[in-house]
Amino acid sequence: MAIQNSIQKAQAEGRKSRQAVVNYLLECLTDPANPTTAAQIEEFRWTSFYFPYLEDAIDKVERMFDGEEELRRAIMLAAVYDLIERLVR
């Protein structure tokens, strides 16, 4: 029983931590000081259109983990971090 409680506690802490990251990113993206322009956002959308495998990969994660919100969120956040890391290398 104690093991199950510790697992549930770790899962709850993981959810809380992931939500904090999502909230932080959302705040950054919607902050008036965000340097992203409307033209850049449109460019990002068109890039997704011209490189459909990107959208297909996102859709695949959505389909595979439908109903498993926390796992889906964890995978999406891992992808975001990996992409950011590759951008700054």
C-alpha positions as CSV (number, residue, x, y, z in Angstrom):
1,M,0.0,0.0,0.0
2,A,2.8,2.4,0.8
3,I,4.4,1.7,-2.6
4,Q,1.2,2.5,-4.4
5,N,0.8,5.7,-2.4
6,S,4.4,6.7,-3.3
7,I,3.7,6.0,-7.0
8,Q,0.5,8.0,-6.9
9,K,2.4,10.8,-5.2
10,A,5.2,10.8,-7.8
11,Q,2.6,10.8,-10.6
12,A,0.8,13.7,-9.0
13,E,4.1,15.6,-8.7
14,G,4.9,14.8,-12.3
15,R,1.5,16.2,-13.4
16,K,2.0,19.3,-11.4
17,S,5.6,19.8,-12.8
18,R,4.5,19.2,-16.4
19,Q,1.6,21.6,-16.0
20,A,4.0,24.2,-14.6
21,V,6.1,23.9,-17.7
22,V,3.1,24.2,-20.0
23,N,1.9,27.3,-18.1
24,Y,5.4,28.8,-18.3
25,L,5.6,28.2,-22.1
26,L,2.1,29.6,-22.6
27,E,3.0,32.7,-20.6
28,C,6.1,33.2,-22.7
29,L,4.2,32.7,-26.0
30,T,1.4,35.1,-25.0
31,D,3.6,37.7,-23.3
32,P,3.5,41.1,-25.1
33,A,7.3,41.1,-25.0
34,N,7.4,38.0,-27.1
35,P,9.3,39.0,-30.2
36,T,7.3,36.6,-32.5
37,T,5.4,38.5,-35.1
38,A,2.1,37.6,-36.8
39,A,4.1,37.1,-40.0
40,Q,6.4,34.6,-38.3
41,I,3.4,32.7,-36.8
42,E,2.0,32.5,-40.4
43,E,5.4,31.3,-41.6
44,F,5.4,28.5,-38.9
45,R,2.0,27.4,-40.1
46,W,3.1,27.3,-43.7
47,T,6.2,25.4,-42.7
48,S,4.0,22.7,-41.1
49,F,2.0,22.7,-44.3
50,Y,5.0,22.1,-46.5
51,F,6.5,19.6,-44.2
52,P,3.5,17.4,-43.5
53,Y,5.5,14.7,-41.7
54,L,5.8,17.2,-38.8
55,E,2.1,17.4,-38.4
56,D,1.7,13.7,-39.1
57,A,4.1,12.9,-36.2
58,I,2.1,15.2,-33.9
59,D,-1.2,13.7,-35.0
60,K,0.3,10.2,-34.4
61,V,1.1,11.0,-30.8
62,E,-2.3,12.5,-30.4
63,R,-4.0,9.3,-31.7
64,M,-1.7,6.8,-30.0
65,F,-2.2,8.4,-26.6
66,D,-5.8,9.6,-26.9
67,G,-7.3,9.2,-23.4
68,E,-3.9,9.2,-21.7
69,E,-3.6,13.0,-21.3
70,E,-0.6,12.9,-18.9
71,L,1.4,10.6,-21.1
72,R,0.5,12.5,-24.2
73,R,1.6,15.8,-22.5
74,A,4.8,14.3,-21.3
75,I,5.7,13.1,-24.8
76,M,4.8,16.4,-26.4
77,L,6.9,18.3,-23.8
78,A,9.8,15.9,-24.4
79,A,9.6,16.7,-28.1
80,V,9.5,20.5,-27.4
81,Y,12.6,20.3,-25.2
82,D,14.4,18.2,-27.8
83,L,13.6,20.6,-30.5
84,I,14.7,23.6,-28.5
85,E,17.9,21.8,-27.5
86,R,18.6,21.2,-31.2
87,L,18.0,24.8,-32.1
88,V,20.5,26.1,-29.6
89,R,23.3,23.7,-30.4
